[in-house]
């Protein structure tokens, strides 16, 4: 049985202006210029340059929506549908706008480097196909983790090439001679041996000992059981083992990472804010790239006014007025969104500077206070999501380096005195303790916990372990040296 009923609901929708502002707020400085160039290209009502109009001549929404009051006058709203928001749609505002990646410099990929080396081997078509399949199986860190039996099956099913594991391995051995050294290894042990083989000239004793350690004492090496290594090698000379291990630890455990690392280094950070210490007074400025001079086109404004003197019943005129109105709206909303972006960025950053004032004076990490998004949102009377958008993609240049804003947000740890200190302060203390420890007897997480508790920090062992891992510091047994 069907029933007919009424229901009432309350919905909140973002206005076109709000959508425009949100999209621009999360754009970092590095992308803002290109974003403005895109808008200038698609909207002829928007121009570069300072608006020099007098207040009486200034363009505003009321001006280009006014009517003369006569009965024949047609309100501009008559030309537009209630749901016609095409005026606010900006270049690049599609559904995938948030997924756009930062442009990165052109660079040769690892796959391209290896394929170019494969071309020089002079292989026949069969071997070349096997080599191409192997290179395609190399992961981003430079390893082949797919079993050779599976690669044999891949060749049979995808290319109709019947081969054997031995034949595939023979081609693999050739690829393992490529640069970077250690490429196409199946395990870390094989990767290190490939690099040592490349260094072996038959005369270097350290290389020979290093190869023996990796080949015969790999498990002991990974666990840093150096005395067991000495026993296996039948030597009491610690220097004999230490020099070989020093050589091993300088090898590259991820030979495929170099290409991507190079590309990452070429992406330069452009700070959104510049903070300077002027004789103890902190002065904050917005990067000039965030404050472009934009204005509404005078010619388009005059074009809009001209409709007053024309026949309001003309269909083509209505279409022209609709187009001009949309472009003027879009230009005004874009300029307003840019200005609102500047104001929001500055308000947020000033609040962060005030909150972390002691840190910004000296750059001492131990002066960082625990701070969460809610703290800053409360200071500037804005939503947490707004602060999050600012903090997630912006950076500040200080006298002691460039920092992403999210660097200053951290959880708190209580002390014996009842105060809250930043987790960054605790991490720095853990790092200092480990840097100063006796590497022959490195400190366990339990001992680090006791030291921190003695210093007044109420912290559990599992939290110590979490912070140590976040600092990329290995466990005690892996920090042991001989």
C-alpha positions in Angstrom: 0.0 0.0 0.0 1.4 3.3 -1.0 1.1 6.5 1.0 1.5 10.1 0.1 3.0 12.4 2.7 4.9 15.6 3.1 8.3 15.9 4.7 10.3 19.0 5.7 14.1 19.1 5.6 16.7 21.8 6.2 19.7 21.9 4.0 22.7 24.1 3.9 24.4 24.8 0.6 27.6 26.6 -0.2 27.2 29.7 -2.3 29.2 30.1 -5.5 31.4 32.7 -3.7 32.1 30.3 -0.8 33.1 27.6 -3.3 35.4 30.0 -5.1 37.0 31.0 -1.8 37.5 27.5 -0.5 39.2 26.4 -3.8 41.6 29.3 -3.8 42.3 29.0 0.0 43.8 25.6 -0.4 45.9 26.5 -3.5 49.6 26.9 -2.5 51.6 30.0 -3.6 53.4 27.9 -6.2 50.2 27.3 -8.0 48.4 30.6 -7.4 50.1 32.5 -10.3 49.1 29.8 -12.9 45.6 29.7 -11.4 45.3 33.5 -11.9 46.7 33.2 -15.4 44.0 30.6 -16.2 41.3 32.9 -15.0 42.6 35.9 -16.9 42.6 33.8 -20.0 39.0 32.7 -19.8 37.5 35.8 -18.4 37.9 39.0 -20.4 36.2 41.0 -17.7 39.2 40.4 -15.4 42.4 42.4 -15.9 45.8 42.7 -14.3 46.7 46.0 -12.6 45.6 48.2 -9.7 42.1 49.4 -9.7 42.4 53.2 -10.0 38.7 54.1 -10.3 37.3 56.6 -7.9 34.6 55.5 -5.4 31.9 57.1 -7.6 33.2 55.1 -10.6 33.8 51.9 -8.8 32.1 48.7 -10.1 30.0 46.8 -7.6 27.2 44.3 -7.8 24.5 46.9 -7.2 25.7 49.1 -10.0 25.4 46.5 -12.7 22.1 45.2 -11.3 20.3 48.6 -11.2 17.3 49.5 -13.3 15.9 52.9 -14.4 12.5 52.3 -12.8 10.5 52.7 -16.0 7.8 50.1 -16.8 9.8 49.1 -19.9 12.9 48.3 -17.9 13.8 44.7 -17.6 15.6 43.5 -14.5 18.9 41.7 -15.2 17.5 38.8 -13.2 14.9 38.3 -15.9 17.7 37.1 -18.2 19.0 34.5 -15.7 17.6 31.3 -14.3 17.7 30.8 -10.5 20.0 27.8 -10.9 22.3 29.4 -13.4 25.7 29.5 -11.7 27.8 29.3 -14.8 29.2 32.7 -14.0 31.1 31.4 -11.0 32.5 28.3 -12.7 36.2 29.0 -13.2 38.8 27.4 -15.3 40.1 24.2 -13.6 37.1 24.1 -11.2 36.1 20.6 -12.3 35.4 17.7 -10.0 39.0 16.6 -10.2 40.4 19.9 -9.3 41.5 18.8 -5.9 43.4 15.8 -7.4 45.6 17.9 -9.6 49.3 17.2 -8.9 52.0 19.7 -8.5 53.9 20.1 -11.7 57.3 18.4 -11.5 60.4 18.9 -13.7 61.0 16.6 -16.6 63.2 13.7 -15.6 64.1 10.3 -17.0 62.2 7.6 -15.2 64.0 4.5 -13.9 62.1 2.3 -16.4 63.4 4.6 -19.3 66.9 4.4 -18.0 66.9 0.7 -17.8 65.3 0.2 -21.2 67.9 2.5 -22.9 70.6 0.2 -21.4 68.8 -2.9 -22.5 68.9 -1.6 -26.1 72.8 -1.7 -26.0 73.0 -5.4 -25.1 72.5 -6.6 -28.6 69.9 -9.2 -27.6 67.9 -11.2 -30.0 64.1 -10.6 -30.1 63.4 -13.4 -27.7 65.9 -12.3 -25.1 64.8 -8.6 -25.6 61.2 -9.6 -24.8 62.3 -11.4 -21.6 64.4 -8.4 -20.6 61.5 -6.0 -21.2 59.3 -8.2 -19.1 61.9 -8.3 -16.3 62.4 -4.5 -16.3 58.6 -4.1 -16.2 58.6 -6.2 -13.0 61.1 -3.9 -11.2 59.4 -2.0 -8.4 60.1 1.7 -7.7 62.8 0.9 -5.1 64.7 -1.2 -7.7 63.8 -4.7 -6.6 62.2 -7.6 -8.5 59.9 -9.3 -5.9 57.9 -11.3 -8.4 59.0 -15.0 -8.6 60.8 -15.9 -11.8 58.4 -18.8 -12.2 55.5 -16.3 -12.3 57.4 -14.2 -14.9 57.9 -17.3 -17.0 54.1 -17.8 -16.9 53.5 -14.1 -17.7 55.7 -14.5 -20.9 53.8 -17.6 -21.9 50.3 -16.1 -21.4 50.8 -12.5 -22.5 53.4 -12.9 -25.3 53.3 -16.6 -26.3 57.0 -17.0 -25.4 57.8 -20.5 -23.9 60.8 -20.1 -21.7 62.4 -21.5 -18.6 63.5 -20.1 -15.2 67.2 -20.6 -16.2 66.8 -18.6 -19.4 65.0 -15.8 -17.6 67.6 -15.8 -14.9 70.4 -15.5 -17.5 68.8 -12.3 -18.9 68.3 -11.1 -15.3 72.0 -11.4 -14.6 72.7 -9.1 -17.6 70.2 -6.5 -16.3 71.8 -6.7 -12.8 74.9 -5.2 -14.4 73.0 -2.0 -15.3 73.2 1.3 -13.5 72.3 2.1 -10.8 74.4 -0.7 -9.0 72.3 -3.2 -7.2 69.3 -2.8 -9.6 67.0 -5.8 -10.2 68.0 -7.6 -7.1 65.5 -10.0 -5.5 66.6 -9.5 -1.9 68.5 -7.0 0.1 71.4 -9.5 0.4 71.6 -9.9 -3.3 71.4 -6.1 -3.8 74.4 -5.5 -1.5 76.4 -8.3 -3.1 75.8 -6.9 -6.6 77.1 -3.5 -5.4 80.1 -5.1 -3.8 80.8 -7.1 -6.9 80.9 -3.9 -8.9 83.5 -2.5 -6.4 85.7 -5.7 -6.3 89.0 -5.2 -8.1 90.7 -8.2 -6.4 93.0 -6.1 -4.3 90.7 -4.3 -1.8 90.6 -6.3 1.4 87.7 -4.4 2.9 85.5 -5.3 -0.2 86.5 -8.9 0.1 85.6 -9.1 3.8 82.4 -7.2 3.2 81.4 -9.7 0.6 82.1 -12.5 3.0 80.1 -10.9 5.7 77.0 -10.4 3.5 77.3 -13.9 1.9 78.0 -15.9 5.1 77.0 -13.7 8.0 74.0 -11.8 6.7 71.6 -12.7 9.5 74.2 -11.7 12.1 74.9 -8.4 10.2 71.2 -7.4 10.2 71.0 -8.0 14.0 74.3 -6.3 14.6 75.8 -9.3 16.3 79.3 -8.2 15.6 81.0 -10.6 18.0 79.3 -13.6 16.2 80.6 -12.2 12.9 84.1 -12.1 14.3 83.8 -15.6 15.5 82.5 -16.9 12.1 85.3 -15.1 10.3 87.7 -16.5 12.9 89.3 -13.1 13.7 89.7 -11.1 16.9 90.6 -7.9 15.0 87.7 -5.5 15.5 89.1 -3.1 13.0 89.2 -5.8 10.4 85.4 -6.2 10.8 84.6 -2.6 11.5 86.1 -1.3 8.2 84.2 -3.8 6.2 80.9 -2.9 7.9 81.5 0.8 7.4 81.8 0.0 3.7 78.6 -2.0 3.7 76.5 0.6 5.5 77.5 3.1 2.8 75.8 1.0 0.1 72.4 1.9 -1.3 69.7 -0.5 0.0 67.1 1.1 -2.5 68.9 1.5 -5.8 65.7 2.4 -7.6 64.9 5.4 -5.3 67.5 7.7 -6.8 65.4 8.7 -9.9 62.4 9.7 -7.8 64.6 11.3 -5.2 66.1 13.5 -7.9 62.7 14.6 -9.1 61.6 15.4 -5.6 64.6 17.6 -4.9 63.8 19.6 -8.0 60.4 20.7 -6.5 61.2 24.0 -4.7 59.1 25.2 -1.8 57.8 28.7 -2.2 56.9 30.1 1.2 53.5 31.7 1.6 54.7 33.9 4.5 57.9 35.6 5.4 58.6 36.1 9.1 61.6 38.2 10.2 63.0 39.0 13.7 63.6 42.7 13.8 65.5 43.3 17.0 63.2 41.0 19.0 60.1 42.1 17.2 58.5 39.5 14.9 57.3 41.0 11.6 55.0 38.9 9.4 54.5 39.6 5.7 52.5 37.7 3.0 54.6 36.6 0.0 53.9 39.2 -2.7 52.9 36.4 -5.1 49.8 36.0 -2.9 48.7 39.6 -3.4 48.3 40.1 -7.2 46.9 43.4 -8.6 43.6 42.5 -10.3 40.7 44.7 -11.4 37.4 44.5 -13.3 37.6 45.7 -16.9 36.2 49.2 -17.4 35.2 48.4 -21.0 33.0 45.5 -19.8 31.4 47.6 -17.2 30.6 50.3 -19.8 29.3 47.6 -22.1 26.9 46.4 -19.4 25.6 50.0 -18.8 24.9 50.4 -22.5 22.0 48.0 -22.3 20.0 50.8 -20.7 19.9 52.7 -24.0 19.0 49.7 -26.1 15.9 47.8 -27.0 15.2 45.5 -24.1 13.1 43.2 -26.2 15.9 42.2 -28.5 16.8 38.5 -28.0 20.5 38.9 -29.0 20.8 41.8 -26.6 19.4 39.7 -23.8 22.0 37.0 -24.6 24.8 39.6 -24.7 23.7 41.1 -21.4 23.6 37.6 -19.8 27.1 36.8 -21.0 28.5 40.2 -19.8 26.8 39.9 -16.4 28.2 36.4 -15.9 31.7 37.5 -16.7 31.5 40.6 -14.4 30.1 38.4 -11.6 32.9 35.9 -12.1 35.6 38.6 -12.1 34.2 40.3 -9.0 33.9 37.0 -7.1 37.4 36.0 -8.1 38.9 39.3 -6.9 36.9 39.1 -3.7 38.0 35.5 -3.1 41.7 36.5 -3.7 41.4 39.3 -1.1 39.5 37.0 1.4 42.3 34.4 0.9 45.0 37.0 1.8 43.1 38.1 4.9 42.5 34.5 6.0 46.1 33.5 5.5 47.4 36.4 7.5 44.9 36.0 10.3 45.7 32.3 10.6 49.5 32.8 10.5 49.4 35.7 13.0 47.5 33.4 15.4 50.1 30.7 14.9 53.0 33.1 15.5 51.3 34.5 18.7 50.8 30.9 20.0 54.3 29.7 19.2 56.0 33.1 19.8 58.9 31.7 21.9 59.8 29.2 19.1 59.8 31.9 16.4 62.1 34.1 18.4 64.9 31.5 18.5 63.9 28.5 16.5 64.4 26.2 19.5 62.2 23.1 19.0 61.9 22.6 22.8 60.0 25.9 22.9 57.2 24.6 20.8 53.9 24.3 22.6 51.3 21.6 22.0 48.8 23.1 19.5 45.9 21.7 17.6 43.7 23.1 14.9 41.0 23.9 17.4 43.3 26.3 19.3 43.9 28.4 16.2 40.3 28.2 15.0 39.2 29.6 18.4 41.7 32.4 18.3 40.5 33.7 14.9 36.8 32.7 15.2 36.9 30.5 12.1 35.9 26.9 11.4 38.5 24.1 12.0 38.2 23.1 8.4 39.3 26.6 7.3 42.4 26.4 9.5 43.1 22.9 8.2 43.0 24.1 4.6 45.5 26.8 5.4 47.9 24.6 7.4 47.9 21.6 5.0 49.6 23.3 2.0 51.3 26.5 3.2 54.8 27.2 4.5 56.6 30.1 6.3 60.1 31.4 5.8 61.9 32.2 9.0 65.4 33.3 10.0 66.2 29.7 10.6 64.6 27.9 7.7 61.3 27.2 5.8 58.7 25.3 7.7 55.3 23.9 6.6 52.6 25.2 8.8 51.5 21.7 9.9 54.9 21.4 11.5 53.7 23.6 14.4 50.7 21.5 15.2 51.4 18.7 17.7 49.8 16.8 20.6 50.7 17.5 24.2 52.5 15.5 26.9 51.9 16.3 30.6 54.7 16.9 33.0 55.0 16.4 36.8 54.3 20.1 37.3 51.0 19.7 35.5 52.1 21.6 32.4 51.5 20.5 28.8 54.5 20.3 26.5 54.7 19.7 22.8 55.4 16.2 21.5 58.0 17.8 19.3 59.9 18.9 22.4 59.8 15.3 23.7 61.0 14.0 20.3 63.9 16.4 20.4 64.9 15.3 23.9 64.7 11.6 22.8 66.9 12.4 19.8 69.4 14.3 22.0 69.6 11.4 24.5 70.1 8.8 21.7 72.8 11.0 20.0 74.7 11.1 23.3 74.3 7.4 24.2 77.1 4.9 24.3 76.8 3.1 21.0 78.4 0.0 22.5 75.4 -0.1 24.9 72.5 1.7 23.3 69.5 2.6 25.4 66.4 0.5 25.1 62.9 2.1 25.0 62.4 1.1 28.6 65.5 3.0 29.6 64.5 6.0 27.5 61.1 6.0 29.3 62.8 6.0 32.7 65.1 8.9 31.7 62.2 10.9 30.4 60.2 10.2 33.5 63.1 11.3 35.7 63.1 14.5 33.7 59.5 15.0 34.6 57.8 13.9 31.4 54.9 11.5 32.0 55.3 9.3 29.0 54.8 5.5 28.5 57.2 3.1 26.8 54.9 2.6 23.8 54.8 6.4 23.3 58.6 6.5 23.4 58.7 3.7 20.8 56.2 5.6 18.6 58.2 8.9 18.7 61.5 7.0 18.1 60.0 5.4 15.0 58.6 8.8 13.8 62.2 10.1 14.1 63.4 7.2 11.9 65.6 5.9 14.7 66.0 2.1 14.9 65.6 0.0 18.0 68.6 -0.3 20.4 70.1 -3.5 19.0 70.3 -2.0 15.6 72.0 1.1 16.9 74.8 -1.0 18.4 78.3 -0.4 17.1 81.6 -2.1 17.8 
